[in-house]
């Protein structure tokens, strides 16, 4: 694992965006694994900026997102589908037909999960997977539990995750209670994983993930089994290492 801790936000963002740009320069058809949340946001802003300056093209790339809320239509402002369009896809030259996000509104979510896994198997593996981390060590929406699921599946969100995500909704009641997420098995198949964390509220989760025992109670600790993980942290998130 290569762990980088940055004092300046600028360096965090530039390093993350730089990894994606370098990948696309060497392999324009790269498959990107994308995440939502505040952690990758600055990186997306930088990628848009670099695209507008002609420094990178996504024209031949494709992307797979980690997760989506159950029950929100794709055009709901808080859906991860909307997040990706608003912060990245609308501003770059990626072909929208090659941006894949689980459909949390599918009639049959079981079939939707199978369909998503099938696509990943046919087209994958993901070349570079961006990952945030939850306060409780979750990755995607794989919550701490006695057992974790390898494949794409529907999860019941923990109360703490619902509360953490409530800041994006008008009230706690509006936060979806379930999500479709790539499983830890699907995530670990990526050739390279870039884990991102910012802020003191992530410091404990980062310590458990990187230095704790490998345990399903901290899903991010499974990343210790992956041969190619880069961790980008700000000073606060790396504060307990
Ligand atoms: C959500 C997402 C995760 C993300 C996490 C942290 O729960 N499902 O994929 O990593 O939030 O988000 P943030 O980066 O905003 O702290």
Boltz pocket constraint, residues with backbone or C-beta under 6 A from the ligand:
constraints:
  - pocket:
      binder: B
      contacts: [[A, 35], [A, 36], [A, 37], [A, 38], [A, 39], [A, 40], [A, 66], [A, 67], [A, 131], [A, 132], [A, 133], [A, 134], [A, 138], [A, 139], [A, 140], [A, 141], [A, 161]]
      max_distance: 6.0
